[in-house]
Amino acid sequence: IEAFWKLRVPRANVCPEHTPPSQYIIDSFFERVQDSVCWANRGGGKTLLGALATWLDTVFKSECATKILGGSLEQSKKMYQHLTGEGDGWGLVTEDFQYLIEGEMLAAKTATLNGSNINILTASMKSVRGPNPKNSSSMKSMSAMTGYTRPLFSSPKPSGAFGPVRKFIPPCTRLTA
């Protein structure tokens, strides 16, 4: 991560009850956790780390479909900009990785040669479910996902929780094919 993007992800926890940001990347990439919640200060890099986890999955996991589901379309766009380098984005998809992109990088859908793809969605039931689910199992899994993620947008932080906790839910939701 540091070699390709000059991005130093802290590996040590500052407080005993906190988890270092690198643990989120490791647990997400190796799928040690299915869902995760990340609490950190404003500007603490949550969106950038979510973009990094998204790109690592997209590159190294074939046919991985990632849906970036921010609390708003603006938040989803910020994460996507960390991939493209537009705006204030970090630019994780460097020239070294351009050959992996199938066609152009578009917010509506970015596809890679390994069959993976990334889409940004708004935080709405219609956006998440899509116009017409293809079968009842996809409808069921999407219902489960939306039922789980919707309360997160309005959930208060638990008392006594400071900084990242062991289980994270990044501002994106990954669905693997």
DOGUZA-621438 format. One line per 8 residues: number of its first residue (from 0); for each residue z, y, x of N, C-alpha, C, O. Coordinates in pm, 1 decimal. Each point is the difference from the previous one (the first is absolute). Layout:
NUM = Z Y X Z Y X Z Y X Z Y X ~ ...
This chain:
0 = 0.0 -119.6 84.6 0.0 119.6 -84.6 0.0 124.1 87.7 -73.5 95.6 -24.8 ~ 156.6 -98.8 127.1 5.5 115.0 89.4 -128.0 11.2 83.5 -46.4 110.9 26.3 ~ -10.8 -222.9 15.1 -121.0 1.9 82.3 -120.7 51.7 -77.7 -76.2 81.4 52.1 ~ 57.4 -127.5 -176.6 -116.9 40.3 -77.5 13.8 138.0 -62.8 -96.7 76.1 -3.9 ~ 216.0 -43.0 -45.4 15.3 125.0 -77.0 96.1 100.8 61.8 20.8 108.0 -55.2 ~ 38.7 -143.3 171.1 98.2 88.1 63.3 110.6 36.2 -98.9 51.4 111.9 -1.6 ~ -17.4 -209.8 -79.9 101.2 15.3 -103.6 121.3 -83.0 39.5 -7.3 -122.6 8.8 ~ 118.5 190.8 14.9 123.4 -69.6 36.1 83.3 -20.2 -125.9 46.2 95.9 -61.8
8 = -28.0 -221.1 25.3 79.5 -33.9 -117.6 137.9 -41.6 50.8 12.0 -98.7 72.7 ~ 93.4 174.3 -111.0 134.7 -30.9 50.3 41.1 -144.4 -26.7 -21.0 -53.8 -108.6 ~ 81.2 -8.0 212.8 41.7 -140.1 -9.7 151.0 -17.2 -5.8 49.0 -110.8 -22.1 ~ 24.3 217.8 41.5 146.6 -9.2 -2.1 54.0 72.1 -123.0 -49.1 106.5 -37.4 ~ 150.7 -165.7 -24.9 61.1 69.3 -112.4 104.7 97.8 52.8 71.2 -29.1 96.1 ~ -63.2 144.5 -160.1 93.4 104.2 41.8 138.4 -28.9 -56.6 100.5 15.8 69.3 ~ -95.6 -57.7 -193.7 125.4 -33.6 -67.0 1.6 -150.1 -27.5 -105.0 -58.6 -26.3 ~ 221.8 -4.5 32.0 6.3 -145.6 -18.4 -56.4 -49.0 -134.0 -54.2 -110.2 -7.0
16 = 66.2 190.6 -99.2 -46.3 -42.7 -132.3 -147.2 32.9 -24.4 -51.8 -28.7 -107.9 ~ -15.9 87.7 204.5 -141.8 34.9 -13.6 -87.6 -105.2 66.8 46.5 -80.2 80.9 ~ -173.2 82.8 -116.4 -99.9 -88.1 59.0 -102.3 88.3 70.9 -44.4 99.1 -57.9 ~ 5.6 -131.4 181.1 -99.7 82.8 69.1 -136.8 -13.7 -66.0 -31.8 -105.1 -55.7 ~ -49.2 210.2 61.7 -133.3 -3.6 -60.4 -86.9 -115.5 48.8 -81.3 -51.8 -76.6 ~ 96.4 10.5 201.8 -81.7 -110.7 50.9 27.0 -129.2 -76.7 -89.1 -83.8 -13.4 ~ 210.5 67.4 -36.7 33.1 -120.8 -75.5 -81.0 -7.6 -128.6 -39.5 -108.2 -43.6 ~ 15.1 224.8 -16.9 -84.9 5.5 -119.8 -140.8 -49.4 32.0 -56.3 -80.0 -74.7
24 = -0.6 127.3 185.1 -135.8 -40.0 39.8 -3.3 -150.1 29.1 -91.6 -69.2 -44.7 ~ 188.8 18.6 117.9 5.7 -142.0 35.9 15.3 -86.6 -125.0 -75.2 -95.5 -19.8 ~ 173.2 129.4 -64.5 24.8 -78.8 -121.1 -118.9 3.2 -94.7 -31.5 -100.5 -63.8 ~ -33.9 214.2 54.2 -116.2 12.6 -86.7 -116.7 -82.2 54.5 -62.1 -75.9 -74.5 ~ 32.0 90.1 202.3 -115.1 -69.0 58.5 15.9 -151.8 -3.5 -93.7 -71.9 -34.7 ~ 212.2 23.6 70.7 22.8 -144.2 3.1 46.7 -53.8 -135.1 38.0 -116.5 -11.7 ~ -41.1 201.5 -88.9 32.2 -36.2 -138.6 136.6 -65.6 -11.9 17.5 -97.7 -72.8 ~ 79.1 153.1 145.7 137.6 -48.4 -9.8 65.2 47.1 -129.2 97.4 -58.7 -47.1
32 = -152.9 165.7 -9.3 46.1 49.8 -130.2 -122.6 18.0 -87.9 -107.7 33.4 49.4 ~ 123.3 -55.3 -178.6 -109.8 18.6 -93.6 -4.3 143.4 -51.4 -107.5 59.0 -10.6 ~ 223.0 -3.1 -21.1 10.9 137.3 -47.7 99.5 71.2 89.4 90.9 -62.4 54.6 ~ -107.7 191.2 -39.8 91.7 73.8 84.3 18.7 141.9 -51.2 -88.5 56.5 -64.3 ~ 204.1 0.0 93.3 31.7 137.3 -38.0 31.9 76.0 127.5 72.4 -49.5 86.4 ~ -125.9 168.1 -75.3 23.7 79.5 119.7 57.2 135.6 -40.1 -65.5 77.7 -69.4 ~ 186.7 -50.1 113.1 60.4 131.9 -20.4 11.8 66.6 135.5 54.9 -57.5 94.0 ~ -105.0 175.5 -84.7 9.6 76.5 124.5 -12.2 147.8 -35.1 -37.8 36.7 -111.2
40 = 70.3 45.6 207.9 -7.9 143.8 -21.5 -143.7 44.0 -27.5 -95.5 -68.8 36.0 ~ 82.4 184.3 -100.0 -132.0 57.9 -23.9 -65.4 25.0 135.8 62.1 57.8 89.2 ~ -185.6 -100.8 -73.6 -67.6 16.4 128.8 40.7 -104.7 101.9 -27.2 15.8 119.0 ~ 92.3 -123.2 -164.0 49.2 -103.2 90.7 -101.8 -106.4 36.8 32.8 -93.5 73.1 ~ -156.2 105.6 -122.5 -105.7 -91.8 39.3 -22.1 -118.3 -93.0 -70.5 -94.1 36.5 ~ 129.0 96.6 -155.5 -16.9 -111.4 -94.5 -146.9 -22.7 -34.2 -46.7 -113.9 -0.3 ~ -25.8 220.4 -28.3 -141.1 -11.6 -38.0 -84.2 -48.8 117.6 -88.3 -83.9 -18.2 ~ 114.1 134.5 136.9 -72.5 -44.1 119.4 26.1 -147.9 26.9 -93.7 -73.6 31.1
48 = 218.1 28.3 -42.3 31.3 -140.8 22.7 -65.0 -88.2 -106.6 -44.7 -110.8 29.7 ~ 39.6 159.5 -153.0 -69.5 -74.0 -105.5 -147.7 -13.1 31.3 -59.4 -105.4 -22.5 ~ -0.7 212.4 74.4 -141.5 -3.9 38.9 -20.9 -96.5 116.7 -98.4 -73.9 2.7 ~ 189.9 74.7 92.6 -9.2 -90.8 114.2 9.3 -145.3 -47.1 -79.2 -84.1 42.4 ~ 175.2 54.5 -129.4 14.1 -136.3 -53.4 -126.3 -40.5 -75.6 -45.3 -114.0 9.8 ~ -10.6 207.8 -84.8 -123.7 -25.5 -74.2 -114.3 -33.4 94.9 -72.0 -97.5 -21.3 ~ 55.0 178.0 126.0 -112.2 -21.9 91.6 17.1 -130.2 78.9 -97.2 -72.4 21.1 ~ 218.4 42.5 22.0 22.8 -125.3 72.6 -34.4 -120.5 -88.3 -63.6 -94.5 46.7
56 = 105.0 97.2 -172.8 -34.4 -108.4 -92.4 -150.5 -7.8 -21.4 -57.0 -109.1 -2.8 ~ -7.0 223.4 -12.2 -144.3 4.5 -25.6 -78.6 -57.9 116.6 -97.3 -72.4 -21.1 ~ 137.3 102.6 141.4 -71.5 -45.2 119.7 27.5 -146.7 31.8 -92.4 -75.1 31.0 ~ 218.1 34.2 -38.6 38.2 -131.9 48.9 13.3 -108.7 -106.5 22.1 -116.3 33.7 ~ -35.3 152.0 -161.4 12.1 -99.1 -107.3 -127.9 1.8 -83.5 -26.4 95.9 -72.5 ~ -50.9 -200.5 83.1 -126.4 -8.1 -73.6 23.7 4.1 -150.3 96.9 -55.9 -51.5 ~ -188.4 123.8 -17.2 0.1 10.1 -145.3 131.7 53.1 -57.0 45.4 -44.4 -105.4 ~ 13.9 137.8 175.0 122.7 65.3 -45.5 -38.6 124.3 -80.1 -63.5 91.1 53.2
64 = 101.4 -87.5 -179.3 -29.5 115.3 -85.8 123.8 87.8 -6.6 105.6 -45.5 -43.9 ~ -117.1 169.0 86.3 112.5 93.5 -2.1 -27.4 110.7 -98.7 -105.4 63.6 3.9 ~ 200.3 -40.7 -92.1 -6.7 109.8 -95.8 106.0 101.1 40.9 119.1 -31.2 -1.5 ~ -160.6 151.0 37.9 95.0 105.5 35.4 41.1 66.6 -130.1 -79.8 67.8 -64.7 ~ 204.4 -87.9 27.8 52.0 50.2 -126.2 113.4 97.0 29.4 115.9 -40.2 9.8 ~ -149.3 167.6 4.1 100.9 101.1 27.7 64.1 49.0 -128.4 -46.2 -31.7 -109.6 ~ 151.9 108.2 123.5 65.5 59.8 -116.6 -91.6 98.5 -70.2 22.4 34.9 -115.9 ~ -125.0 9.8 186.0 -101.8 88.8 -56.3 -130.1 -28.1 74.5 0.3 -63.0 105.7
72 = -110.5 109.8 -161.4 -127.9 -16.4 68.6 4.5 72.8 134.5 -57.2 -47.1 98.3 ~ 124.0 159.7 -94.2 13.1 77.3 124.2 69.4 -81.8 108.8 -42.6 1.3 115.5 ~ 149.8 -72.8 -152.2 71.5 -83.0 97.1 -88.2 -114.4 48.4 0.3 -33.4 118.5 ~ -75.5 -26.6 -209.9 -92.4 -106.4 39.1 -104.5 52.9 97.1 -34.1 -67.0 97.4 ~ -16.9 187.5 -123.7 -99.2 61.1 88.6 58.2 26.4 137.9 -69.4 -16.7 100.3 ~ 197.0 58.2 -93.4 63.1 24.9 129.9 3.7 -127.4 82.7 -25.0 2.9 120.5 ~ 56.1 -115.0 -185.1 1.9 -125.6 73.7 -140.5 -34.4 47.9 -18.1 -41.9 114.3 ~ -79.1 58.9 -199.1 -138.7 -29.4 36.5 -45.8 90.3 114.9 -75.5 -43.7 86.8
80 = 120.9 169.0 -86.1 -35.8 92.4 108.1 58.5 -45.7 134.1 -55.8 30.0 105.6 ~ 167.4 -101.9 -109.9 53.7 -55.1 125.4 -94.8 -106.1 55.5 -3.2 -23.4 120.8 ~ -73.0 -40.0 -207.8 -100.2 -96.1 46.2 -121.4 72.4 57.0 -46.7 -32.6 109.2 ~ -4.0 130.4 -183.0 -125.5 67.3 37.8 16.5 109.1 104.2 -93.9 28.7 74.3 ~ 211.1 32.7 -67.4 20.5 112.6 90.3 -34.9 133.3 -63.8 8.4 104.1 65.2 ~ -47.5 -106.3 -192.4 -30.4 125.6 -70.6 129.8 75.0 -28.9 108.4 -58.4 1.5 ~ -121.0 187.5 -27.6 118.0 80.2 -31.5 101.1 -7.4 111.8 -33.7 18.7 116.9 ~ 159.2 -46.5 -153.3 106.9 -14.1 99.0 19.1 -145.3 41.4 101.0 -33.9 61.8
88 = -196.5 -52.0 -94.9 13.9 -143.4 25.8 -3.9 -35.4 147.2 -58.1 72.0 81.2 ~ 120.4 -183.4 -48.0 12.0 -47.3 137.5 -133.5 -50.0 54.2 -32.2 25.6 116.0 ~ -46.7 -96.7 -197.8 -128.4 -53.8 44.4 12.1 -137.7 61.2 -35.1 -20.2 116.3 ~ 84.5 -74.6 -193.9 19.5 -135.9 50.2 -131.0 -76.4 17.6 -8.2 -90.4 83.3 ~ -93.5 125.6 -160.4 -129.7 -66.1 14.5 -78.7 76.9 105.8 -84.6 83.9 -30.9 ~ 115.1 -114.9 154.8 -62.3 67.8 113.4 -138.6 -59.0 27.0 -42.1 -94.4 -66.9 ~ -27.1 149.7 163.7 -132.5 -50.8 37.6 5.7 -147.8 38.1 -96.1 -73.9 -21.2 ~ 209.8 31.1 77.7 15.5 -139.7 39.1 -9.3 -95.1 -119.6 -31.5 -117.8 17.2
96 = 58.3 167.4 -136.6 1.9 -84.0 -119.9 -116.7 25.9 -94.7 -14.7 -70.6 -99.8 ~ -67.8 169.8 128.7 -109.0 36.4 -91.0 -96.3 -115.8 -26.9 -54.0 -10.9 -110.0 ~ 32.4 -74.1 207.7 -94.5 -110.7 -19.4 47.8 -98.5 -107.4 -79.9 -78.4 -51.3 ~ 208.1 81.6 16.9 54.5 -89.8 -102.4 -28.1 47.8 -142.2 8.4 -77.7 -95.1 ~ -42.2 207.0 81.1 -20.8 57.9 -132.4 -137.4 -38.6 -52.0 -100.4 11.9 70.3 ~ 97.6 -58.3 -194.4 -125.9 -35.7 -66.0 -45.8 122.6 -78.3 61.3 35.7 -100.6 ~ -167.2 28.2 145.5 -45.9 122.9 -64.3 86.4 117.6 42.5 41.5 9.9 115.4 ~ -14.9 79.3 -210.6 82.0 119.0 27.4 142.8 -19.9 -48.8 25.9 -80.1 -89.8
104 = 67.2 155.1 151.4 136.5 1.7 -50.2 3.7 92.7 -120.2 -23.4 120.1 13.4 ~ 52.2 -173.9 -128.8 11.1 79.3 -122.2 135.6 -26.1 -62.7 49.5 -112.6 2.6 ~ 10.8 216.3 -58.8 129.8 -16.0 -64.7 -8.4 -97.1 -117.4 94.4 -74.4 -26.7 ~ -207.3 75.4 -42.7 -17.2 -91.3 -113.7 5.8 -145.0 47.5 58.0 -84.9 -67.6 ~ -117.7 56.0 183.3 7.3 -133.5 57.6 -51.1 3.0 142.9 -111.0 45.5 27.6 ~ 194.1 -94.7 61.6 -39.8 -19.3 138.1 2.6 -149.5 24.7 103.1 -64.6 -19.2 ~ -214.8 9.6 61.3 -10.5 -143.9 23.6 -19.9 -26.6 148.7 -59.3 80.5 71.7 ~ 110.0 -194.7 -27.3 -17.4 -39.9 139.4 -80.6 -129.7 5.6 -13.0 -70.8 -99.8
112 = -40.4 41.3 217.4 -85.7 -116.8 18.7 73.5 -132.6 -22.2 -63.7 -102.3 -24.7 ~ 197.3 103.2 33.3 76.0 -123.9 -21.2 32.8 -23.6 -148.0 77.5 -89.8 -33.0 ~ -136.3 170.2 -55.2 21.3 -18.3 -142.8 119.1 74.8 -56.3 25.8 -8.8 -120.0 ~ 47.5 81.8 202.0 113.7 78.6 -48.1 -48.9 131.8 -56.8 -111.1 43.7 30.1 ~ 193.7 19.8 -112.3 -36.0 131.1 -53.4 124.2 80.2 -34.1 108.9 -54.5 -18.0 ~ -128.1 186.1 9.5 106.8 94.3 -32.0 -50.5 91.0 -111.2 -112.2 50.4 6.3 ~ 194.6 -29.6 -107.5 -30.3 94.9 -107.9 120.9 90.5 -19.3 113.5 -42.0 22.3 ~ -137.6 166.2 -63.8 112.9 83.4 -41.4 -0.3 8.1 -151.9 -105.5 8.2 -62.9
120 = 224.2 -10.5 5.5 17.9 5.6 -144.1 100.0 108.4 -35.4 81.1 40.9 83.1 ~ -87.3 5.3 -206.8 102.3 91.8 -49.1 114.9 -83.2 -54.4 -16.9 -118.2 -29.9 ~ 129.9 177.9 17.4 117.7 -70.0 -51.7 -3.5 -2.1 -151.9 83.1 62.9 -65.5 ~ -178.6 -134.5 10.2 -8.9 -13.1 -145.6 -26.8 -144.9 -34.9 -59.4 -73.6 78.9 ~ 102.5 32.7 -196.0 -20.9 -137.3 -44.6 -149.2 -32.5 -4.7 -39.9 -108.9 41.3 ~ -43.0 200.3 -90.5 -144.1 -24.4 -12.1 -62.7 -19.8 137.7 -83.5 -88.6 18.3 ~ 123.1 170.3 77.5 -55.2 -9.6 134.3 37.1 -133.7 64.1 -83.9 -64.5 62.9 ~ 208.6 23.5 -78.7 46.9 -123.3 62.2 -60.1 -122.1 -67.6 -44.6 -92.5 67.9
128 = 43.0 91.0 -200.4 -51.3 -116.4 -72.9 -151.5 -7.5 2.7 -56.2 -109.3 -7.2 ~ -11.0 222.8 17.3 -145.4 1.2 -5.3 -45.0 -0.9 -145.0 81.9 -12.7 -91.0 ~ -212.9 26.2 69.2 -48.8 8.8 -137.4 19.9 -128.2 -79.1 49.5 5.3 -112.6 ~ -86.6 -120.7 167.9 13.5 -128.4 -68.7 32.2 -108.1 101.6 -86.2 -38.3 79.0 ~ 210.9 -12.0 -80.0 31.0 -109.0 93.0 -90.8 -119.7 -25.3 -33.7 -29.3 -114.7 ~ -6.3 -40.4 222.0 -94.1 -110.4 -12.5 62.1 -124.4 -62.4 -68.9 -75.1 -69.0 ~ 197.6 52.2 92.3 63.9 -117.0 -60.0 146.6 27.1 -26.0 53.8 101.2 45.0 ~ 10.3 -189.7 -116.2 138.5 23.6 -37.9 94.3 -5.5 119.1 103.0 67.2 -1.4
136 = -135.0 -145.7 105.5 89.5 -6.2 114.8 -1.8 131.0 77.5 103.9 44.1 49.0 ~ -222.3 19.7 -37.2 -2.6 129.2 68.8 71.7 103.6 -84.9 67.3 87.8 54.1 ~ -80.3 -96.2 -186.7 70.0 90.9 -90.5 150.7 -17.7 16.8 74.8 97.7 3.6 ~ -30.9 -223.5 6.7 141.7 -29.0 13.5 53.2 54.7 132.4 105.7 63.0 3.0 ~ -178.9 -86.8 106.8 47.1 47.3 129.5 -0.8 152.4 6.1 90.7 59.2 58.6 ~ -191.1 5.5 -117.6 -2.9 145.4 -0.6 112.4 54.3 -87.3 60.1 101.9 34.0 ~ -30.3 -168.3 -146.8 110.0 43.6 -85.5 131.3 -11.3 74.0 85.8 87.8 -9.2 ~ -70.8 -196.3 82.3 122.5 -17.6 77.6 12.0 109.0 105.3 108.0 55.0 21.9
144 = -221.5 -23.7 44.0 2.9 102.6 103.3 31.1 136.6 -59.2 84.1 72.5 53.2 ~ -149.8 -36.7 -161.5 22.6 132.6 -56.6 139.0 10.3 -58.5 62.9 105.6 7.2 ~ -13.9 -214.3 -65.3 135.8 2.1 -53.2 101.8 17.6 110.8 106.2 58.4 -21.3 ~ -138.1 -108.6 139.1 90.5 9.0 113.5 -8.2 136.0 68.3 102.0 56.6 39.3 ~ -223.7 -4.2 -25.3 -13.8 123.2 76.4 28.8 125.1 -82.5 43.9 100.9 55.2 ~ -67.9 -105.6 -186.8 19.0 120.8 -79.7 141.4 58.9 14.5 12.5 120.9 19.5 ~ 95.1 -202.3 -28.4 132.7 58.4 14.3 25.1 63.1 136.1 87.1 86.1 12.4 ~ -162.0 -127.3 90.5 21.8 56.5 133.1 -32.9 148.0 6.2 59.3 73.4 79.1
152 = -153.8 -28.2 -162.1 -38.2 140.2 4.3 112.3 90.1 -48.3 6.0 117.2 37.4 ~ 83.8 -171.1 -120.8 107.0 83.8 -53.4 137.9 -50.8 38.9 100.5 54.6 -45.5 ~ -93.7 -158.3 129.1 129.3 -56.2 37.2 72.9 89.8 97.8 -57.7 42.4 100.1 ~ 185.7 -12.5 -128.0 77.7 77.4 96.7 37.3 -88.2 119.9 6.4 -122.4 -11.2 ~ 17.3 185.0 122.6 42.0 -70.3 119.4 142.0 -51.6 -22.0 84.3 76.2 -47.3 ~ -53.7 -202.9 79.6 135.5 -49.8 -19.3 100.5 79.1 82.4 -30.9 45.5 110.1 ~ 150.6 -29.6 -163.8 101.2 75.1 73.7 33.1 -74.4 128.6 6.2 -122.9 2.0 ~ 14.4 197.0 103.1 31.7 -58.1 129.1 -121.0 -46.3 79.5 15.7 -45.4 113.3
160 = -136.6 55.5 -169.3 -119.3 -43.3 72.6 -59.1 117.6 76.5 -38.6 100.9 -59.0 ~ 32.2 -114.6 188.3 -58.7 103.2 84.3 -106.7 -64.3 85.6 22.0 -104.1 62.0 ~ -138.0 167.2 -59.4 -107.1 -51.5 83.3 -56.2 -130.7 -52.6 33.7 -43.3 -110.2 ~ -119.6 -19.5 189.5 -63.0 -124.4 -43.3 103.7 -109.4 -22.3 102.7 -4.0 67.8 ~ -130.0 -84.0 -162.3 85.7 -114.5 -25.9 -78.8 -126.9 31.5 -120.3 8.0 24.8 ~ 183.5 -122.7 -25.0 -61.7 -124.4 42.5 -124.8 -34.8 -81.6 -98.2 -47.3 57.2 ~ 99.2 69.0 -186.9 -114.1 -35.3 -82.2 -76.9 127.6 -32.9 60.5 97.1 -45.4 ~ -190.1 -94.5 66.4 -81.4 119.0 -15.6 -104.1 -15.8 -109.2 -46.3 -111.4 -24.4
168 = 8.0 220.0 -42.2 -121.1 3.8 -83.6 -76.8 120.2 47.7 38.2 113.2 -29.5 ~ -147.2 -135.1 103.7 -77.8 112.1 51.5 -74.0 69.8 -113.6 -11.6 -54.5 -109.8 ~ -38.5 175.1 136.1 -71.9 69.9 -106.2 -132.4 -65.6 -35.1 -79.2 56.9 -75.1 ~ 54.4 -174.3 127.6 -120.3 -74.6 -39.2 42.5 -137.7 -45.4 106.9 -48.3 37.2 ~ -188.1 -13.1 -115.2 25.8 -135.0 -45.8 -115.5 -86.6 44.3 -114.7 26.0 -36.4 ~ 143.6 -130.0 115.5 -105.2 -86.0 48.9 -13.0 -121.7 -89.9 99.4 -65.1 -32.1 ~ -219.8 35.0 -7.9 -29.4 -121.0 -74.7 -96.4 -81.2 84.2 -111.2 45.4 27.1 ~ 151.1 -163.9 14.5 -89.2 -79.8 83.4 -83.8 -92.2 -86.7 47.3 -54.3 -99.8
176 = -171.1 38.1 139.3 -91.8 -86.0 -76.5 27.5 -145.0 27.4 -67.2 -87.1 -55.3
